[in-house]
Amino acid sequence: MISVKVDKELRRRREVKIGRSETIRCRVELEERRRAAEKLLEGLRLRRCVVPSGFINEAVREVREAR
């Protein structure tokens, strides 16, 4: 459980009424996505991930056929 104290002045200045738990949950999810993106980018920099040959052509073909 996380407890956050917000002073009355700041509460009055908030324009959008969002529950604090929702705000914290969104921030945690944002940080998780950011860490996952950093991991992916690091893998791409180190060339750990290799796209199989023909994958891009197949993906483009599937998108065109789906239209």
C-alpha positions as CSV (number, residue, x, y, z in Angstrom):
1,M,0.0,0.0,0.0
2,I,1.3,3.5,-0.9
3,S,0.2,6.5,1.0
4,V,0.6,10.0,-0.4
5,K,-0.2,13.2,1.4
6,V,-1.4,16.1,-0.8
7,D,-1.8,19.5,0.8
8,K,-5.2,21.4,0.5
9,E,-3.7,24.1,-1.7
10,L,-2.6,21.6,-4.3
11,R,-5.9,19.7,-4.2
12,R,-7.8,23.0,-4.9
13,R,-5.5,23.8,-7.9
14,R,-6.2,20.4,-9.6
15,E,-8.4,21.0,-12.6
16,V,-9.2,17.4,-13.3
17,K,-10.7,15.3,-10.5
18,I,-8.9,12.0,-10.7
19,G,-8.6,9.6,-7.8
20,R,-5.1,9.5,-6.4
21,S,-5.0,5.7,-6.6
22,E,-5.8,5.9,-10.3
23,T,-3.0,8.4,-10.8
24,I,-0.5,6.3,-9.0
25,R,-1.6,3.2,-10.9
26,C,-1.2,5.0,-14.2
27,R,2.3,6.2,-13.2
28,V,3.4,2.7,-12.2
29,E,2.1,1.3,-15.5
30,L,4.0,4.1,-17.4
31,E,7.2,3.3,-15.5
32,E,6.8,-0.4,-16.3
33,R,6.3,0.3,-20.0
34,R,9.3,2.7,-20.0
35,R,11.6,0.0,-18.5
36,A,10.3,-2.6,-21.0
37,A,11.1,-0.1,-23.9
38,E,14.5,0.6,-22.5
39,K,15.2,-3.2,-22.3
40,L,14.0,-3.6,-25.9
41,L,16.1,-0.7,-27.2
42,E,19.2,-2.0,-25.4
43,G,18.7,-5.4,-27.0
44,L,18.4,-3.7,-30.4
45,R,21.6,-1.7,-29.8
46,L,23.4,-4.9,-29.0
47,R,21.8,-6.6,-31.9
48,R,20.4,-9.4,-29.8
49,C,17.1,-9.4,-31.7
50,V,17.4,-10.5,-35.3
51,V,14.4,-10.2,-37.7
52,P,14.0,-13.5,-39.6
53,S,14.6,-13.2,-43.3
54,G,11.4,-12.7,-45.2
55,F,9.5,-11.5,-42.1
56,I,9.0,-8.0,-43.3
57,N,7.8,-9.0,-46.7
58,E,5.3,-11.4,-45.2
59,A,4.0,-8.8,-42.8
60,V,3.6,-6.2,-45.6
61,R,1.8,-8.8,-47.7
62,E,-0.6,-9.7,-44.9
63,V,-1.5,-6.1,-44.4
64,R,-2.1,-5.5,-48.1
65,E,-4.3,-8.6,-48.4
66,A,-6.3,-7.6,-45.3
67,R,-7.4,-4.4,-47.0
